[in-house]
Amino acid sequence: MEWLTAPFEVAFVQRALWAGILVSAICALAGTWVVLRGMAFLGDAMSHGLLPGVAVAALLGGNLLVGAVVSAAVMTAGVTALGRTPRLSQDTGIGLLFVGMLSLGVIIVSRSQSFAVDLTGFLFGDVLAVRESDLVLLGVALLLALAVSVLGHRAFLALAFDERKARTLGLRPRLAHAVLLGLLALAIVASFHIVGTLLVLGLLIAPPAAALPWARGVRGVMILAAALGATATFGGLLLSWHLSTAAGATVSALAVSLFFLSHMASGIQHRRRARRAGPARAATFTATPTTRPNET
């Protein structure tokens, strides 16, 4: 059992594990709504839209997290504003913001000849470099995400299944959508320096999507998704330690693998139930007497 526990006796791996667990919980709260509403493209655009703010912060010697927050705020405001334009589809607006913010980030990066290492960290993260102060920030982000999820649960639920009904119930769907974008931005900003923007969708989408066939209700999906994300974090760190692979990428790849395993198991279970239901229906049909008209 030493191979299972040895990596987590090291302090920086312990911090990485706690960081991954906190990020998994945050991503479960936001990612469940992303999966239910089919907002994966928006999540991808939001994660890449952080690049300009992070690039400016790095070039000025500032805090990368502050730069990410500013970019996330700009993306959230832009998506919200373009979503209210009647002649422009939401996907078109998101795509334009995605390309525009990413291009601006690359332009800023190209002005610096020493930004390659920072850009690598931005894209792929460095979960093994997590500090205790990062854990505190992640804890605060989790509390904030939990508060937003609890307070906005009814509005988010109505928005996910019937926007017109949400409007009829006076739940202000536009405001709910803007708050949901803020929750998504919070999850991405909190996660990008752990697993990177290219890999953040692994923890944001894969665990909730894997939990969907097994959980009953939105809260069940969130709880199971957080557990699956924590499992992917533990397993990914363990594999990366023994195989000498990139920790963040290994965690994300394992999360995606859990999604495919979940849906394979769900498909097998569905086929077994269908086979069992077939003979039962036939037996019920045979046992039921056939009603015939009286012969005269």
Secondary structure, DSSP 8 states (H G I E B T S, - for coil): -HHHHGGGGSHHHHHHHHHHHHHHHHHHHHHHHHHHHT-HHHHHHHHHTTHHHHHHHHHTT--HHHHHHHHHHHHHHHHHHHHT-TTS-HHHHHHHHHHHHHHHHHHHHHT-SS-HHHHHHHHH--GGG--HHHHHHHHHHHHHHHHHHHHTHHHHHHHHH-HHHHHHTT--HHHHHHHHHHHHHHHHHHHHHHH-TTTHHHHHHHHHHHHTTT-SSHHHHHHHHHHHHHHHHHHHHHHHHHHT--HHHHHHHHHHHHHHHHHHHHHHHHHHHHHHHHHHHHHHHHHS--------
